[in-house]
Amino acid sequence: MVAVIAFGILYIIWSVYSWYFDVCVLTNLRVIRVDQRSVVNKEVRDIEYGSIQKATYAIKGASATAFNYGVVKIYTDIDKDPIEINGIHRPESVRDQIIEIKEKVGESEEGELSAQELIKFIGQIKDERINKIQRETDDRQVPVKEVEEEPDKAETEE
């Protein structure tokens, strides 16, 4: 019994450690995926936007659907195995951002964005997403009846 509890605690510690040190970074040149396999074993993969063939996402299961998290897969013409990014909140949004940055890089004269262009572009994407969420929440709100307030007597006497 003690061994089972110890194994469970070690598994939880390992899961938190792995989750904490697994990283995915979108830069102006590439997507970098750092996968912490163990304390002394780490795998780093990077994909330049020009080699991305497609990006997909999947949301599987009741809890993933309820909390809107899933997996984003990035396929390239170089590697047969895709880069998988697990446990991503709003995976559709992340996939869309990768595709939009890929298209923007493809439109760039030199094939790459400067850091300022990338920051501006990501800011635009963020603003668009915030506006979309606000519109969706505004559509769900119940109309509120407006009531005119009478001014305070203390304010009118002054």
N, C-alpha and C positions, 0 to 999 in steps of 0.2 A: 504494500500500500504506500509506504514511504517513497519507494522508487517511482511509482506512478505520479505522485504529487511532485517529486523533484523533477521528473521528466517534463511534466506540464509547465512548471515554473520556468525551466530552461527553454522550453519551446516558446513561451510567451516572451521571454527576454530576447531570444533570437529574432522573433518576428518583429518586435519593436526596433531592434538594432538594424535589421535589414531594411525595414520601412524608412527609418530615419536617414540612412546613408544612401539609399537608392535615389538618384537624381536624374532629371531630364532638363536640359537647358536648350532654349531656342536662341541662337545668336544670329547676327546678320549674315553669316557665312554657312552655318550648318546646324544640325540638330545633334546634340551630344547626349548620350545615355550612359550613366554610370550605374552599374549593377554590382552591389556589394554582395558577393557570394558567401564569403566567410570573413572572419576577422583578418586573415592574411591573404585573401583572394578577392580581387576586384576586377571586373571586366568593364572596359570603356570602349564604346562604339560611337562613331560619328558618321553622319551622312551629310554630304553637301546637298544643298537644295536642288542643284542641277541634276543630280542622279536619282532624285525621288520620282518613282513611277506613279505611285498612288499612296494614299493614306486612308485607312478605314478605322471604324470604331465598332465596338460591340458592348451592349449592356445586357448581361445575362443574370437571371434570377430575380426573385421578388425583392430582396433587400437592395440590390443594385438598382432596380427600377424605382423603388421607393425613394432612395437617396440620390439617384442620378449619378452613379459612378460606374466606370467600366474600364475597358482596355482600348488603347489606340495602337494600331499597327502601321508601321511605315515600311513600304516595300521599295526596293531600289533595283536598278539594273545591274548592280555590282554583286550584292549579296543575295543568295537564294533564301536565307532566313530573314524575316522582317525584324525590325526593332520593335519590341513590345513594351509599352508603357502601361503598367497595371495600376489599378486603384485611382484612376483619374476622375476628379469631379467634373461634371459636364464634358464628357469625352467628345461629344459632337462639336462643341465650341473649340476645343484644342485642335481637333482634326481640321476644322475650318480655318483656324489661324495658321496652321502649317501650310495648307494649300494656298491661302492668300499670300503668305510670305513667299512661297515658292513662285507663284505667278508674278509677284512684284519684283523678285530678283530676276526672273526671266525677262521682264520688261526693261530693267535697268540697262543702261548703255554698256557698262563694264561687266555686267553679270553679277554684281554684288552691290549691296546697299551700304552707305556709310552709317555709322552709329547713330547720327542725328536723324537720318532718314528712317532708320528702323524704329527708333523711339517714337518719332512722329507717327509712323504708320501703325505701330502697336497702340498708341494713344487713340488714333482714329477708330481702330477696331474695338477698343475698350469702350469708347463713347457710343459707338453704334450698338454694342451689346447692352449697355446700360439703358439707352433709350428704348431698345426693344423690350427689355424687362419692365421698364416703367410703363410702356404702352400696354403690355399684357396685364400688369397689375391694375392699371387704371380702368381697363375693360371689366375687371372683376369687381370693382368697388360698387357699393350700393349708393345711389344718389342721396345726398343729404339736403334736407330742406333748409334754405337760408333764412335766418331770422335776423331782423334789424334790432340792434340794441339801442336802448334809450341812453343818451348821455347822462353821466353822473351829474347830480345837482351841484356838487362842489366844483366841477369843471365849468359849468355854465355860469356860475356866479362870479367867477374871476374875470 
